[in-house]
């Protein structure tokens, strides 16, 4: 039995009775409340770990606004208590609205006991595990390493997979949209693995030209080619005993894929200019924003390489699917940039939070970071409001909404990448430039944001 305290708020005696019987077998303390207006004066409300709250209390009203209102009142009194909404089947939109307003999760009527218990247990354990979250949010570091900030359901599910996989040595493929923080998840795998005290080597595959590919990854001997003035180890050797993270692996040409596959299969590399086989012991983690299975069907990515790197697949959720994590991240970046630019204390107004939650975030966490930095730099007050966030609608051009040449260039690149499912080579060919030029332009554009 869990030691937690649960409060159930519902106007149906049958619901209260059924839930009390069910949860009393799982939690040390279970209380019920039929009238939500009594919650304001309820003794020690903030001592409850979980509150199950109905969305509707008036027989003729099904808008869910009552539940949203009482959710707001509860969060004022007990901000750290996790609130799980109870809503009728088919009212998922109301549940999503509730989550955006501070609810932790939701259950549907009629519920399945095992599903309801699983939802509550996950929320309870999450609350306990997040007891130190405020300190993490302040620093963004844990044991001097970056951490992943958030407690949304989408993020928690991925982190559970990462935690299980980290203890093994299997190859992992991390996928997700640009700006979702795939490298951070790769580092999370490393720091939770038996190799945590060893090196983590990050290789940006999109920035390596084809003629330097072998030298960068496998190393070279002195005199192997014109500029090889001394022996040099490659990334595989540098990562020996630790983790090798190959970012943007979907951008490799077929010849480069073949060379990489050989090293992964044979577990040894050969430096350019030598014949000596050097054994390697690495944990391989790869990342891409491309659909590699589709690329395999198109003949632009080797199926055997995909099998090698994809023992376990981790899909990083887009920011728009992480609900309240948006606010946690915004507050983290707000504090970070206040310190960086030596600003006085700045608060995030409620209407600003609402605007951040309503935005779709096509650029994900990277875009949110740039938005917060810009807002802090330009702010001259002690509060950021919705007016401090003007999201560009790139698909609307007019005399009233002009666009610069560099912005148009970026739009063309992003459009080409979208049409070719993230394939840099195909996108570059369509645009009439080299793959390296495309990559450099895209990287510069994101750095300038």
N, C-alpha and C positions, 0 to 999 in steps of 0.2 A: 504493500500500500504506500502511495506517495504521501508526503507530509503536507502537501499543499492545501490551501483554503480556496473554496469555490463558492461563488454567489450566483444563484439563478434568478433572473428577473423575467417573469412572463405572467400574463393575466389569465392564463388557462390553468385551472387547478389540476387537470389531467396531465398537462405537460410538466408542471412543477413536481407532481408526485412521481411520475415516471423517471424524470431526470434525477431526482433526489435518491430514489432507490438504486438507480444505475451507478451514480457517481459515488455514493456512500461506500461502495465496495472498492473504490479506487483511490479516494482521497480522504485524508484524516478529518477534514471539516467541510461540510456542505450545508449551506444556508439557502433559503428561498425567499422571494419577495414578489408579491402579486401586483403591487402598486408602484410603478416606477418613480412617482413623485416623492416617495419615501426615501429614495436613494440619497438625496441631498443631506438628510439628517442621519443617515445610517451610521452607527458607531464603528469607528476604525475601518472605514471603507478601504483605505490604502493598505490595510494588512492582508487583503485578499490577493491571491496570486492570479486567479482567473475570474472573470465575470461573464456569464452567458446571458446575453441581452436580446430580447425579442425585437423585431423591427417594427411591429405594429401592435397598438394596444386598444384602438377603437375599432369596433366591429365593422363600421362603414368606411374606414380609412385604410387604404392599402398602399399609400405612397412611400412608406418607409421613413417619412420625415420625423415621426415620433422617435423612432429608434436612433436616428442621426442626432436629434436634439439631446436625448438622454445620454448618448455616447459622449457628446461634447461636455455635458455636465459632469459625467463620471471622470473624464480625463482631466478636468480642472481640479478635482479633489484627489484623485488617485492616478497621476500621470504614468506611474510605472506598472500599474496593474494591466494585464493583458485582457482585452475585451473581445469576445468571440460573438458575432452576431448570429441570431437564429432567423432564417428567412424562408419563405415558401419556395418550393421548386418553381423555377421559371422566372425568379426575380433576381437573377445573378447580377444584373446591372445595379440593383440596389446594394447588393453586397460589396461590389467593387467601389461604389460611392462611399460606403461605410469605411472600407479599408483606406481610401484616400483621406478620410476624416479622422483616422487614428485607430480603427479597429485592427486587431492582429490577424484575424481569420474569420471564417463564417462556416455554418453548417446549415444544411437544407432540411426543411420539413417535407415529407416524413423522413427521418434520419435512419441510418443503419447504425446500430449500436457500436459495432466495431470501428466504423468510420468516424463516428463522433468521438469515441474514446481515443482514437489515434490522433485526431486533430487537437484535442485538449492536451494530450500528453506531450505532443510536439511543442505546443505553445508554452506549456509549463516548463519543460526542459530548456526551451529557448530563453525564457525569462531568467531562469537560474544561471544559464551560461553567459547571459549578457549583463550579469551583475557588475562587471568591470568595464562595460562598454563606454560610460562617460569618459573615463581616462583614456581609452583608446581613441575616442573621437577627438579629444584634445590634442593628441600627439600624432595620430596616424601611424604610430610605431608600437611594436611589441617586441621586447628583447632586441631593440635596435634594428628591426627589420620592418618593412612596410606590411600593413595588414589590410584585409578586405573589410570595408565598413558596410554594415547593413544587416537587417534581420528580416527581410521580406521572405515570403514563402518560396519564391522562385530562386532566390540566392541560397537559402538554407538547404534546399534540395540538392543543389549543385555542390555545396560545401560538404554535405554528407558523403557524396560520391568521392570527392577529392580526398576526404579523410580516410576512406576505406582503401582507395587505390594507392595512396601515398606510401603505405606500409609495404607494398610490393615493389618489384623492379620492372614491371611491365611497361612497354612503350605506350605513351598517351598522346592522343590527338585532341587539341583544344580548338574548337571552332566558335565563331561568333562574329557579329558585325564589327566594323572598325570603331575603335574608341571604347570598347566594352571592358578593356583591361585584361586581355588574355595573358599577357606576361605576368601579371600579378597572381593569376591562378597557377601558372607554371611555377612561380616561386613558392606558392603555398604548398604545392606538391613536394617541392624539394625540401622545404623547411620542416615538413612533417614526415620525412622519409628517414631511413637509416643513414642516408648520405648527407644529412643536414649539416654536419660539421665539415663537409667537403665543399669544393668549389661549385658555383653555379655559373655557367658560361652561356651568354645570350648572343645569338648570331642572327642578324637581320639579313635573311636570305635575299630579300628584294634589292638590297644595296650592293650585292656581290656580282661583278661582271663575269661573264662566262669564261673568259680567258684567265681569270684569277681564282676561279672556283676551287680547283684542286689545291692550289697554294694556300688559300685561306683556311680550308677545312682540314687538309692533310699535312700541310707544311711543305718545305722545300730545303734542299741542300745548297750550299754555296756554289754559285756558278751554274745552277740549273737553268737559268735564263738570264737575260741581259741585266736586269736590276737586282738579281739575287746575289747580294754582296756578302751575305753570311747565312749560316744555317738558321732556320726558323721553324719552330713547331707550329702545327695547325690547331684549330679549335678542338678537334677530337682529342688530341694529346693533352691539351690544356685542361680539358674537362675530365681527364682520367680519374676515376674514383668518385666523381661527382655527377652532376646533371648537365646535359647539353640541351639547350633550348633553341630549336630552329624555328624562328618566327617567319611568317609569310612563306611557308614552304610551297604553297600553291603557285608561286611565281617562277619556279624552276623550269628550265627547258627540259625536253626529254633527254638529251645527252647528260645534263647535270643530274637528272633523276637517276640515270643508270649508274653513274659513279657513286652517288650517295647510297643507292641500294646495295651495291657491292660491299661497301664498308660496313653497313648495318648487318648484312648477312654473314660476312666473314669474320666480323668482330676484330678486324685488324685494318690498319691503314698503311700506305706506302708513300713516303714523302716524294715529292716531285724531284727527279734527278737521282733517285736511288732505287734499289731493288729490295731493300730490307723491309720485311714485314714487321710492323710494330703492333703488338696486341693492345686493345683498348677495352677499358671497363667503364662504361657510362650508363646512366639512366637517360634515355632519349624521350624528350617531350617536344612535340611539334605543334604549330598553330597556323591557322589560316582563316580568312573570311570567305574563301571559295567553297563551292559545293564540289568536293573532290569526286564524289560518286558520279556526278554529271560530267565532270571533266574526263573521267575514265571512259564513259560512254562516247564522248566526243573524240577520244583518242589523244588527248593532250596531257593525260596523267597516267602513269603506269599503275595497273591494277595490283601488281605484285608489291610495289612500293607502298601503296595504300594499305594493303594487308599488314605489312611490316610495321608501319607507324601507328596503326589504328587498333591496337589490341583493346584499348579502352577509349571510348569517345566521351569527351566532356564538352557540353554545349553551354557557353556563357550567356546568360540572359541579357537581352537588351535593356537599357535603363528604363524605358517606358513600361516594362513588365515588372519593375521592382518597386512600384508604388511608393511607400513612405521612405524607402532608401534614398529617394531623391532629396528629401529634406535633410536626412542625416549627412549625406555627402555635401549638400549645399552649405550646411552649418560648419562642417569640417573645413571646406575650402575658404569659407568666410573667415574663420579664425586664423587659418594659415596665411591668408593674404593681408589681414589686419596686421599681423606680426611682420610680414615681409615688407610692407610699405609703411610701417610705423604709424598706423592710423589709430585714432581713439576707438573705443568700443562701439561697434555697429551692430544693431539688431536686425533680424529679418522679420519684416512685418507680415501679418497673417495674409494680407492680399497678395504679397509677393510669393509666399509659400503656395498659395492656391494657383497662382499663375505658373509657377514652376511645375506643379503637379499636373496641370492641364496640357502643358506643352508636350509634344511627341518625342523630342530629343533624337533627331536623326543622327546626330554626331555622338550620341551616348555620353559617357562620363567625360571624355575629352572636351566635348562641347560645353558641358556643365561647368567644368573647371575654367574654361576661357570666359564664360559668361560671368562667373563669380569674380574672377580677377578684374575684368573690365568694370564691373559694377563697383567694386571696392576702390579702384583707382579714381573713378569719376565722382564718387560720392563725397559730398561736403556736409552731410548731416550725420545724425547718429542712427539712422534707420534706412534700410533698403526697402522700398515699396515696389509695387508692380510696375510703376513708371520707370524704374531703373533697369528693367529687362525688356528690351525690344528685339524680339526674335525675328531674324530676316526670313522672309518667305521667298526663297530663291526662284520659285516657279512663276513669279509675277513680275513682269518687266513693263515699265511705262515711263513717260516723262516725269510722272510724280514719284516713281520708284526706280531711279536710275541704278545702273550696275557698272562697276569698274571693269576694265579689261582683264585684270588678274582674276576677278571673281567669275567672269564669263569663262575664262580658260579652265578654272577649277570645276565649274559646272559641266563643261564639255568632257573633262577627264572622268568625273564621277559618273556621268551618263554612260560613257563608253565602258567603264568598269562594270556598271550595273548590267548593261546589255550583254556583256561577256562573262557575267557571273564571277567577277573578281580576277579574271585572267589578265595579268598585266601585258603579256606578249600580244594577245589578240587585241586588247584595247589600244596599245601603242601602234599596232599595224593599222587599225582603223583611223587613228588620228594622224598617221603619217610621221611618227617620231619613233625613236628607239625606246626600248623598254627602260633603259637606264635614265633617259631624259624624262620619261613619264614619271618614273619613281621619284626623281629629284624634284620635279615640279610639285608633285603631290606632297612630298615631305616638307618642302619650303612653305607651301600654302598652309599646312596644318601648324607649322611652327610660328607662322606670322599671325595666326588667329589670336 
